Amino acid sequence: MYNIIFLIINLLGGLGLFLYGMKLMGDGLENAAGDKLKGIFDRITSNPVKGVLTGTIVTAIIQSSSATTVMVVGFVNAGLMNLYQATSVIMGANIGTTITAQLITFKFDAFAPVFLAIGAVMILFCNKRKVKEVGQIILGFGILFLGLKLMSSAMSPLKDSVFFTNLILKLEGHTILGLLIGMMMTAVLQSSSASTGILVALASTGSLPLTVAIPILLGNNIGTCVTALISSIGTSITAKKAAVIHLLFNLIGAVIFLIIPVTFLANIVLSISPDVGAEAIPRQIANAHTLFNVVNTLLLLPLIKYLVAFVNKIIPGEDEKDVPGVKYIDERLLETPAIAFGQTTNEIVRMGEKAKENLKVAMNSFLQGDEELIKVAYNNEKIINLLEHDITRYLVKLSNSDLGDEQRAELAAYFHVVNDIERIGDHAENIADLASERITKRLSFSPDAMNEIKGMFDYTISAVEMSIECFKSYNREKAAGIRGIEERIDSLEKELRASHIKRLNTGVCNAVVGTIFLDLISNLERIGDHSVNIAEIIYEN
């Protein structure tokens, strides 16, 4: 009894180190990749081969197909990726996750203390962030192999256990049972890499034949879908479809491979890795894992449109269009801060575009005396306020994640940008209020006054457009140019005040009209100030 408890404790301890090492190494690789990781996703097109490559590369970097698939669900939920693109990326993620299994079959466990020492020194005694990130990768690598060695040592007594030997022999030929064991293992651990790591550790003791390991590997691939399925709860219909496609892809692959006799599959793997003995089985298991995912992808890649059509049949319906609220940011993306940061930029740009369009709507409602446009402006302002709340909340969460120094500095500026955009929205609402007052009181403005308002508005909307464009491209040179427009808006505001006072003195305009005119140009001037604030934040960072 004591031996069993000791075995379980050591196995769980080794598994914990293995998972932590894999996470540490993945985080280090992700931070080192930085904006390049975002760029990989940005280049996704409808070309399925590029989608597979994207999924493979990203999963190799972050060391988790579950994390990649959850990200894909997030992208689909945000409307940034269609089902066709998502399916190819998911296929690539399944290939990318086999890299971990290939990695751990190399005999690096003897060098684990060396990796631990080098990684710790780089993290503790080096000030440069890039060096620390490399140190994190090396330290994670060492912890991963230390965990693998501990798991192997914990399970080494099993090779002499008659009970365990008989149990393994009973699994021989019972493919479905092996499949179910693999599914349960991965569903509990939430990581197919961890499940494969346990198989490799067990195989290294000489206790696990290849013919028993293969069905368990197939089950591992199905079990890893649980994470994405859970993640899809509460998402859009399309995002749920993406999670189901992930499950279908692995289920179909498992069925195809189950039709083929396990001994035939084992012989194919043995032809790739012909070495014999207990030391060769871990490599054979890793090759079987890679073989399954590569062949499954090659078989199903040409059938993506049929997979999508089938899922559309079993989960009917489309997502609502133009739903108020955030579009690009998603809680799932916080697992990869570099991606989340890029999506936050897109969301703020979207908020800026919404504020700019609402400014146009509000001004047109004033110039045309259109009550329907006033209603549109008020509704848009509610959406802008909602975006401001959700983006700010997301920025707080993102600021607590592991970002690079440059991104962290930019993120601090993002809070101010969001606030300035929200204030532009408030001033647009003020203009809509003035339009409503003009209609209610049936006020008439002189042609000169209307022309002056239009002229000042043209400068103001240019300032807003330029500030949003500068933020989008983070262009410091363009940002410097907005100051000139804002100065022109300030001088216009003074000129228009003076000319309007003359009209009041000559009786061309009355006092009530004069008050609204002055309030209107004051709001336009304040919008110019907020536009230059956005530009200066970019210029100074």
C-alpha positions, 0 to 999 in steps of 0.5 A: 500500500505504501509503495502505491501511495509513494508511486502516485505522489511521485507520479503527480509531482513529476507530472506537475513539474512537466506541466509547469516546465512546458508552460514556462517554456511556452511562455518564454517562446511566446514572449520572445516571439512577441509581435511576430506571433500576432503577425502569424495570425494576421497573415491567415487567409482562406488558403488552407495550407497557410492555415495549417502552417499557422496552427503548427507554428503557433502551437509549437511556440505556445506548446499547447494545441488546446490553447491554440484551439481556444484562441481560434474559438476566440477569433471566430467568436470575435468574427475575425476568422471564418469556419473555413480558416479556423478548421485549417488552423485547428488541423495545424494545431494538432500537428504542432502539439506532436513537437512536444512529444518528439522533444521529450524523446531526446535523452536530455534528462541527464542534462536537466540540472545544466539547463536548470542552472543556466536558466536560473542564472539568466533569469536572476542575474541578467537585466535584459528582458530578451536574455531573461526570456531565453533563460525562461525557455531554458529553465522551462526545458530543464523543469520539463525533463526533470518532471519526465525523469521523476515520472519515469522513476516513479513508474519504474517499479511497474515493470516488475509488477505482475498485476500491472503486466497482466493489466497491460496484456488485457489491453492488448487487442482491446482497442476501444478500451485503450481509446477510452483510457486515452480520452479520459486521461487527456480530458482530466489533464486538459493536455494531450502533451501531458498524456503523451508525456506519461505514455513516454515515461511509462514506455521508457520503463519497458512496461508499455508495448507500442500496440497498446500505446497507439489506441491510447494516443488516438484517445488522447487526441479526442480528449484534448477537444474537451478544453475547446468545447468548454471554452465555447460555452457562452460564445457565438454560434459560429464559435461553437461550430469551430469547437465541434469541428475540432472534435469531429476532426479528431473523431473522424481520424480516430475512426479511420485509424481504428479500422486499420489493424493496430499491428499494421500501424505498429509495423509502419511506425517500426519501419520509421523507427526500426530500433528495438528495446525499451529505449526505442519505444518512447521515440516510436510513440512520438512518431506514432503521434506525429504520424496520426496527426499528419496523415489525418490532416492530409486526408481531411484537408481537401474535405474542409468545406464538407466538414463545415457544411456538416457542422452547419447542418447539425448546428443550424443558425447564424450569428446576429450582425452588428451586435453592440459591444466589443468585437475584437477582444475576447477573454480567451485571448488573454492566454496569449498576451501578444495576440490580445494586445494586437486585438485591443489595438483593433478594438480601440481603433473600432471605437475611434471609428464609431466616435468619428462616424457619430460626430458626422451623424450629430453634425448632420442632424444639426445642419439638416434639422433631422430628428431621426439622425439625433436618435441615431447619434444617441444610440451610437453614444450608448455603444461608445460608452459600452465599448469604453467600459469593456475595453478599459476592463480588458486593459486592466486584465491585460496589464496584469499579464506577461507583456514586454516592456515596450507593449507595457508602456503602450498599454499605459497610453491606451487607457488615455486614448480610450478616455479621449475617444469617449470624450469625443463621443460625449461632445458628439452627443452634446452637438446632437443635444444642440440639434434637438434644441434648434429643432424644438425652438425652430431656430434659424441660423444665417448662411454665414453662420452655417458656412462657418460651422461647416468650415470648422467642422471640416478641420475637426473631423480631419483632426479626428481621422488623422488621430485614429489613423496615427493610433492605428499605425502608431505613426509618430511622424503623422502624429506630430502633424495634427498639432498644426490642424488643432492650432487652426481649430483654436484660431477658428474658434476665436475668429468665429466667436468674434464674427458671431458677436458682430452678427449679434450686434447688427441684429442678424442673429438673436441671443438664443441662436448666438448661445447655441452657435458658441456652444457648438464651436466650443464642442468642436474646439474640445474635440480638436483638443482630444484628437491632439491628445491621442496624437501626443500620447503616440508621439511621446511613447 
